């Protein structure tokens, strides 16, 4: 990331595979065709992420038949075998591969396959996860949605031996253009790191404007 000459685009497939490996593979191939530099997925265990009776998130109700958020996450879990198959496809067609780990036990396994680790905004203060990730010689892309300067400083202390890219993020789905608050980049630039945007808007105007602030890494949700 240190020597980027042009924007680096991460196609965030996340849970858009609907729990089906074939959809994940299709997403990888389509991301490559679209010109993305990287595909990213999420690895979690539903029972470590949400309570079993948690209501569906509002934006999920529109697309899901599940009754609870736990059921939704459970249906989207990926296995180690899934990771291996996705990694093989990425290597074959030459696109970078990344995963956001949501539990510390997955990090050692993932370190063998990912080009870099992505840390979700909600986990910027999940210090045991950051400490585990810091053990492996992989770059780290860190989203900063809902965080404050103190939390960013604390995370960077733990990850001090790793290359860290800071992403500005508004944790709203979807994010309206007037909510983007791009002047946050002025604060992030003080950390002297490569910066970028985790973009939850429907269009690309926010990403284009972010270039003026020096953003070089862009993460955008991607449907297979």
C-alpha positions in Angstrom: 0.0 0.0 0.0 2.9 2.4 0.6 3.8 2.7 -3.1 0.3 3.0 -4.5 0.3 5.0 -7.8 -3.5 4.8 -8.3 -6.6 4.0 -6.2 -6.9 0.5 -4.8 -10.4 -0.9 -4.9 -11.8 -3.5 -2.5 -14.9 -5.3 -3.6 -16.6 -6.0 -0.3 -18.7 -9.1 -0.9 -19.2 -9.6 2.8 -22.4 -11.7 3.3 -23.7 -11.1 -0.2 -22.9 -14.7 -1.1 -26.1 -15.8 0.8 -24.2 -18.7 2.4 -23.4 -20.4 -1.0 -19.8 -21.0 -2.1 -20.9 -20.8 -5.7 -22.1 -17.3 -5.2 -18.7 -16.4 -3.6 -16.8 -17.7 -6.5 -19.1 -15.9 -8.9 -18.5 -12.7 -7.0 -14.8 -13.1 -7.1 -14.8 -13.6 -10.9 -17.2 -10.6 -11.4 -15.1 -8.4 -9.2 -12.0 -9.2 -11.3 -13.9 -8.4 -14.5 -15.1 -5.1 -13.0 -11.5 -4.0 -12.3 -11.4 -4.4 -8.5 -8.0 -5.0 -7.0 -9.3 -7.2 -4.2 -12.3 -9.1 -2.9 -13.2 -9.2 0.7 -15.4 -11.5 2.8 -16.3 -11.7 6.5 -15.7 -14.7 8.9 -17.6 -14.9 12.1 -19.5 -17.2 14.4 -23.1 -16.1 14.9 -23.1 -17.2 18.6 -20.1 -15.0 19.3 -21.5 -12.0 17.4 -25.2 -11.5 18.5 -27.7 -12.7 21.0 -30.0 -15.4 19.7 -33.1 -13.2 20.2 -31.7 -10.1 18.6 -34.2 -8.5 16.2 -33.3 -8.2 12.5 -31.5 -4.9 11.7 -33.8 -2.6 9.7 -31.8 -2.7 6.5 -31.8 -6.5 6.7 -35.5 -6.9 7.0 -35.9 -5.8 3.4 -33.8 -8.7 2.0 -34.1 -11.5 4.5 -36.7 -14.1 5.5 -35.0 -14.9 8.8 -36.8 -14.0 12.0 -33.7 -12.9 14.0 -30.3 -11.4 13.4 -28.8 -14.5 14.8 -30.5 -16.7 12.2 -29.3 -14.2 9.5 -25.6 -14.4 10.6 -25.8 -18.1 11.1 -26.9 -18.6 7.5 -23.9 -16.5 6.2 -21.1 -18.2 8.1 -18.2 -19.4 6.0 -16.0 -22.4 6.7 -12.3 -22.9 6.5 -12.9 -25.1 3.4 -14.8 -22.1 1.8 -11.8 -19.9 2.5 -9.5 -22.4 0.8 -11.7 -22.6 -2.3 -12.0 -18.9 -2.5 -8.3 -18.4 -2.1 -7.5 -20.8 -4.9 -9.8 -18.9 -7.3 -8.3 -15.6 -6.3 -4.8 -16.9 -6.8 -5.7 -18.3 -10.2 -7.3 -15.2 -11.6 -4.8 -12.9 -9.8 -7.0 -10.8 -7.5 -6.1 -10.0 -3.9 -8.0 -11.8 -1.2 -9.0 -10.5 2.2 -11.3 -11.4 5.1 -12.6 -9.5 8.1 -12.2 -11.8 11.1 -14.7 -11.3 13.9 -13.2 -13.7 16.3 -9.6 -14.1 17.4 -9.4 -17.9 16.9 -9.7 -17.5 13.1 -6.7 -15.2 12.7 -4.0 -17.8 12.7 -5.7 -19.8 10.0 -6.6 -16.8 7.8 -3.0 -15.4 8.0 -1.9 -18.2 5.6 -4.2 -16.9 2.9 -5.2 -13.3 3.1 -3.3 -10.5 1.4 -4.1 -8.3 4.4 -6.5 -8.2 7.4 -9.5 -5.9 7.5 -10.8 -4.8 10.9 -14.4 -3.6 11.0 -15.3 -0.3 12.6 -17.1 -2.0 15.4 -14.0 -3.9 16.4 -11.5 -1.0 16.5 -11.6 -1.4 20.4 -11.8 -5.2 20.3 -8.2 -5.2 21.7 -7.7 -9.0 21.9 -8.5 -9.3 18.2 -6.1 -6.5 17.3 -3.4 -8.1 19.5 -3.8 -11.4 17.7 -3.7 -9.8 14.3 -0.5 -7.9 15.2 1.4 -11.2 15.6 1.3 -11.8 11.8 3.2 -10.0 9.1 0.2 -8.8 7.2 -0.9 -5.2 6.4 -4.1 -4.1 8.2 -6.9 -2.0 6.8 -8.7 -0.4 9.7 -12.2 1.2 9.4 -12.8 4.0 11.8 -16.6 4.4 11.7 -18.1 5.7 15.1 -14.6 5.8 16.6 -12.9 8.7 18.2 -9.2 9.9 18.0 -8.3 8.2 21.3 -9.6 4.8 20.1 -7.6 5.2 16.8 -4.5 6.0 18.7 -5.0 2.9 21.0 -5.5 0.6 18.0 -2.4 1.9 16.3 -0.3 1.3 19.4 -1.3 -2.3 19.3 -0.7 -2.6 15.5 2.5 -0.5 15.6 4.6 -3.2 14.0 2.2 -3.6 11.0 1.5 -1.4 8.0 -1.9 0.2 8.7 -4.3 1.8 6.3 -7.0 4.0 7.9 -10.4 4.1 6.3 -12.9 6.9 6.9 -16.3 5.3 7.4 -19.8 6.4 8.2 -21.6 3.4 9.8 -24.9 3.9 8.2 -26.5 1.7 5.6 -26.9 3.3 3.1 -25.0 6.5 3.9 -26.6 9.6 2.4 -24.2 11.9 0.5 -24.7 14.8 2.9 -23.7 12.5 5.8 -20.3 11.6 4.5 -18.4 14.2 6.6 -15.3 14.0 4.4 -13.5 16.6 6.5 -12.7 13.7 8.8 -9.9 13.0 6.4 -8.1 16.1 7.8 -7.9 14.4 11.2 -6.9 11.0 9.7 -4.1 12.5 7.7 -2.4 13.5 11.0 -1.6 9.9 11.6 0.7 9.8 8.5 -0.8 6.6 7.2 -2.3 5.7 3.8 -5.9 6.7 4.0 -9.1 5.6 2.2 -12.9 5.4 2.3 -15.2 2.6 3.4 -18.0 3.8 1.2 -21.7 2.9 2.1 -23.2 5.5 -0.3 -25.2 4.3 -3.3 -23.1 6.2 -5.8 -19.5 7.1 -6.4 -19.5 10.8 -5.8 -18.2 10.6 -2.3 -15.3 8.4 -3.4 -14.4 10.8 -6.2 -14.4 13.7 -3.7 -12.3 11.7 -1.3 -9.5 11.7 -3.8 -9.0 15.4 -3.2 -8.2 14.6 0.5 -5.6 12.0 -0.6 -7.7 8.9 -0.2 -6.1 5.9 -2.1 -8.0 2.8 -0.8 -11.7 2.4 -1.5 -14.0 -0.3 -0.1 -17.4 -0.7 -1.8 -20.1 -3.3 -1.2 -20.3 -5.6 -4.2 -23.1 -8.0 -5.3 -22.0 -11.3 -7.0 
